[in-house]
Amino acid sequence: MELTLEADDGRTQSARWRDAKPARRGGAVLLPGLGYHPQKPLLHYTTKVLRTSGYPVLEVWYRYDAAAAAEFEDCARADGVAACRAAAERGGRRQIAGDPPSRRVGVGR
């Protein structure tokens, strides 16, 4: 399902919600780095493993121009908050930010 996320700073970003059946409680949000997208091998196979294991996935599809790329870290942070909100709503959760840290995983550099 295609979604449009709106960050607190007013920017919008494309995203795709990918259900898993049977769905477990929880889910994943994929925020690719600059110049990468969810269909590249690392995130494609990550999505496949998560969905096969019963976790729905929200993939964020960045479309930054050169000017926005200079502010990528701040933009990615705002997009991450918007993506987590959307995943929580889509997954029937009231919050994600208040979950215990042991239930969140971040991968990247």
Backbone as CSV, one residue per row, in Angstrom:
resi,resn,N_x,N_y,N_z,CA_x,CA_y,CA_z,C_x,C_y,C_z
1,MET,0.846,-1.167,0.000,0.000,0.000,0.000,0.897,1.236,0.000
2,GLU,0.664,2.116,-0.954,1.450,3.341,-1.070,0.944,4.376,-0.059
3,LEU,1.876,5.055,0.594,1.549,6.085,1.577,2.366,7.333,1.299
4,THR,1.894,8.460,1.813,2.673,9.690,1.811,2.844,10.098,3.259
5,LEU,4.093,10.225,3.682,4.387,10.624,5.064,4.640,12.123,5.095
6,GLU,4.123,12.780,6.127,4.398,14.201,6.289,5.214,14.385,7.557
7,ALA,6.414,14.926,7.387,7.301,15.171,8.526,6.883,16.455,9.238
8,ASP,7.371,16.645,10.460,7.044,17.837,11.240,7.483,19.118,10.538
9,ASP,8.511,19.029,9.681,8.997,20.221,8.989,8.221,20.513,7.702
10,GLY,7.137,19.746,7.438,6.266,20.013,6.303,6.615,19.266,5.025
11,ARG,7.789,18.640,4.971,8.151,17.881,3.776,7.343,16.586,3.711
12,THR,7.152,16.077,2.510,6.476,14.793,2.347,7.449,13.798,1.727
13,GLN,7.211,12.538,2.002,8.069,11.463,1.511,7.181,10.281,1.142
14,SER,7.534,9.595,0.088,6.781,8.406,-0.315,7.177,7.225,0.561
15,ALA,6.209,6.348,0.799,6.478,5.145,1.596,5.572,4.024,1.105
16,ARG,5.938,2.820,1.466,5.136,1.648,1.101,4.976,0.773,2.342
17,TRP,3.719,0.453,2.682,3.401,-0.444,3.787,3.280,-1.845,3.218
18,ARG,4.024,-2.778,3.801,4.019,-4.149,3.318,3.587,-5.067,4.460
19,ASP,2.355,-5.557,4.354,1.798,-6.440,5.382,2.538,-7.770,5.452
20,ALA,2.383,-8.421,6.582,2.896,-9.779,6.768,1.760,-10.622,7.315
21,LYS,1.650,-11.829,6.843,0.593,-12.723,7.330,1.208,-14.063,7.651
22,PRO,0.984,-14.598,8.812,0.280,-13.948,9.917,1.161,-12.880,10.535
23,ALA,0.536,-11.795,10.944,1.292,-10.674,11.498,1.521,-10.844,12.993
24,ARG,2.735,-10.584,13.394,3.076,-10.554,14.819,2.873,-9.131,15.315
25,ARG,2.935,-8.975,16.619,2.876,-7.633,17.178,4.209,-6.941,16.895
26,GLY,4.154,-5.744,16.430,5.368,-5.007,16.109,5.505,-4.837,14.611
27,GLY,6.654,-4.430,14.199,6.915,-4.206,12.797,8.256,-3.538,12.627
28,ALA,8.554,-3.159,11.394,9.843,-2.542,11.093,9.644,-1.323,10.207
29,VAL,10.528,-0.355,10.379,10.569,0.830,9.530,11.944,0.835,8.871
30,LEU,11.980,0.873,7.532,13.237,0.916,6.806,13.489,2.325,6.299
31,LEU,14.580,2.918,6.757,14.993,4.251,6.336,16.330,4.118,5.612
32,PRO,16.316,4.006,4.296,17.566,3.835,3.561,18.454,5.069,3.659
33,GLY,19.726,4.859,3.484,20.657,5.982,3.440,20.553,6.714,2.109
34,LEU,21.212,7.838,2.030,21.201,8.657,0.821,21.775,7.861,-0.352
35,GLY,21.048,7.825,-1.458,21.504,7.101,-2.631,21.145,5.620,-2.615
36,TYR,20.380,5.194,-1.627,19.982,3.794,-1.531,18.463,3.754,-1.486
37,HIS,17.854,2.639,-1.805,16.406,2.527,-1.715,16.037,1.101,-1.309
38,PRO,14.786,0.872,-0.898,14.380,-0.431,-0.370,14.475,-1.611,-1.331
39,GLN,14.617,-1.383,-2.617,14.726,-2.515,-3.543,16.167,-2.938,-3.808
40,LYS,17.123,-2.230,-3.237,18.522,-2.662,-3.355,18.692,-3.894,-2.463
41,PRO,19.688,-4.740,-2.753,19.782,-6.056,-2.106,19.701,-6.070,-0.580
42,LEU,20.453,-5.218,0.094,20.461,-5.264,1.560,19.067,-5.094,2.151
43,LEU,18.334,-4.102,1.693,17.003,-3.847,2.257,15.938,-4.750,1.651
44,HIS,16.096,-5.153,0.403,15.146,-6.078,-0.219,15.091,-7.392,0.563
45,TYR,16.257,-7.955,0.844,16.290,-9.231,1.564,15.931,-9.070,3.036
46,THR,16.248,-7.915,3.605,15.836,-7.638,4.988,14.312,-7.624,5.072
47,THR,13.669,-6.950,4.126,12.202,-6.905,4.081,11.631,-8.307,3.930
48,LYS,12.218,-9.082,3.055,11.731,-10.444,2.815,11.805,-11.292,4.087
49,VAL,12.916,-11.214,4.802,13.076,-11.983,6.048,12.081,-11.506,7.106
50,LEU,11.937,-10.206,7.260,11.001,-9.668,8.251,9.571,-10.110,7.956
51,ARG,9.137,-9.958,6.712,7.759,-10.329,6.363,7.530,-11.827,6.512
52,THR,8.502,-12.630,6.124,8.389,-14.081,6.273,8.294,-14.468,7.746
53,SER,8.923,-13.659,8.601,8.887,-13.911,10.045,7.652,-13.316,10.714
54,GLY,6.784,-12.684,9.940,5.531,-12.167,10.475,5.523,-10.700,10.844
55,TYR,6.555,-9.949,10.453,6.613,-8.530,10.798,6.288,-7.660,9.587
56,PRO,5.258,-6.804,9.677,4.989,-5.869,8.584,6.127,-4.853,8.493
57,VAL,6.300,-4.271,7.314,7.422,-3.364,7.067,6.920,-2.081,6.410
58,LEU,7.399,-0.951,6.906,7.157,0.342,6.269,8.462,0.761,5.610
59,GLU,8.462,0.844,4.269,9.648,1.250,3.524,9.518,2.724,3.155
60,VAL,10.530,3.528,3.473,10.539,4.936,3.091,11.358,5.060,1.807
61,TRP,10.792,5.751,0.828,11.437,5.948,-0.473,11.850,7.408,-0.593
62,TYR,13.141,7.687,-0.408,13.644,9.061,-0.471,13.749,9.561,-1.900
63,ARG,13.451,10.851,-2.076,13.630,11.531,-3.356,14.263,12.891,-3.075
64,TYR,15.508,12.888,-2.670,16.170,14.147,-2.331,16.887,14.726,-3.534
65,ASP,16.803,16.048,-3.663,17.610,16.722,-4.665,18.949,17.102,-4.021
66,ALA,19.836,17.721,-4.782,21.175,18.044,-4.280,21.129,18.976,-3.063
67,ALA,20.205,19.939,-3.068,20.119,20.872,-1.941,19.673,20.156,-0.670
68,ALA,18.688,19.287,-0.799,18.194,18.559,0.373,19.224,17.546,0.870
69,ALA,20.051,17.032,-0.037,21.061,16.052,0.358,22.034,16.646,1.374
70,ALA,22.279,17.940,1.285,23.178,18.596,2.238,22.593,18.572,3.651
71,GLU,21.292,18.478,3.756,20.621,18.452,5.059,20.061,17.066,5.364
72,PHE,20.662,16.040,4.770,20.109,14.687,4.854,19.916,14.212,6.288
73,GLU,20.880,14.453,7.174,20.767,13.942,8.545,19.539,14.503,9.240
74,ASP,19.316,15.804,9.138,18.139,16.404,9.776,16.850,15.915,9.118
75,CYS,16.877,15.803,7.789,15.694,15.323,7.077,15.383,13.873,7.449
76,ALA,16.403,13.051,7.524,16.207,11.643,7.857,15.637,11.499,9.263
77,ARG,16.077,12.339,10.187,15.543,12.291,11.549,14.048,12.626,11.546
78,ALA,13.673,13.690,10.848,12.256,14.080,10.769,11.442,13.005,10.056
79,ASP,12.005,12.428,8.995,11.304,11.361,8.279,11.149,10.127,9.152
80,GLY,12.149,9.840,9.967,12.087,8.685,10.863,10.949,8.811,11.855
81,VAL,10.778,9.999,12.405,9.677,10.231,13.349,8.340,10.045,12.637
82,ALA,8.204,10.628,11.434,6.952,10.494,10.672,6.698,9.034,10.306
83,ALA,7.741,8.308,9.922,7.589,6.901,9.544,7.174,6.052,10.737
84,CYS,7.752,6.303,11.890,7.375,5.539,13.088,5.924,5.808,13.476
85,ARG,5.497,7.056,13.347,4.088,7.369,13.619,3.170,6.606,12.664
86,ALA,3.509,6.629,11.377,2.675,5.952,10.378,2.650,4.451,10.625
87,ALA,3.790,3.869,10.960,3.846,2.429,11.229,3.024,2.080,12.457
88,ALA,3.071,2.924,13.470,2.292,2.672,14.681,0.800,2.709,14.373
89,GLU,0.382,3.703,13.601,-1.038,3.807,13.230,-1.472,2.617,12.382
90,ARG,-0.665,2.281,11.378,-0.986,1.195,10.466,-1.010,-0.137,11.194
91,GLY,-0.123,-0.303,12.165,-0.032,-1.559,12.899,-0.941,-1.624,14.121
92,GLY,-1.765,-0.584,14.325,-2.693,-0.594,15.446,-2.046,-0.337,16.800
93,ARG,-0.875,0.281,16.799,-0.182,0.589,18.039,-0.439,2.044,18.399
94,ARG,-0.419,2.345,19.657,-0.617,3.730,20.072,0.682,4.506,20.092
95,GLN,1.787,3.817,20.333,3.065,4.513,20.362,4.190,3.559,20.014
96,ILE,5.274,4.139,19.573,6.495,3.377,19.348,7.599,3.995,20.185
97,ALA,7.620,5.316,20.243,8.693,6.014,20.940,8.816,5.605,22.400
98,GLY,7.726,5.204,23.036,7.772,4.837,24.444,8.103,3.378,24.700
99,ASP,8.286,2.606,23.628,8.633,1.203,23.810,10.002,1.081,24.466
100,PRO,10.222,0.007,25.203,11.542,-0.195,25.803,12.620,-0.260,24.727
101,PRO,13.808,0.311,24.975,14.880,0.311,23.975,15.248,-1.079,23.475
102,SER,15.050,-2.092,24.282,15.409,-3.439,23.858,14.509,-3.927,22.726
103,ARG,13.419,-3.226,22.447,12.499,-3.648,21.390,12.706,-2.853,20.108
104,ARG,13.733,-2.004,20.079,14.039,-1.232,18.879,15.426,-1.609,18.383
105,VAL,15.575,-1.665,17.085,16.875,-1.998,16.501,17.208,-0.972,15.438
106,GLY,18.410,-0.477,15.459,18.877,0.430,14.427,20.084,-0.174,13.736
107,VAL,20.079,-0.128,12.434,21.209,-0.645,11.670,21.675,0.447,10.732
108,GLY,22.934,0.681,10.672,23.465,1.705,9.780,24.761,2.251,10.321
109,ARG,25.142,3.339,9.761,26.374,3.957,10.246,26.140,5.365,10.662
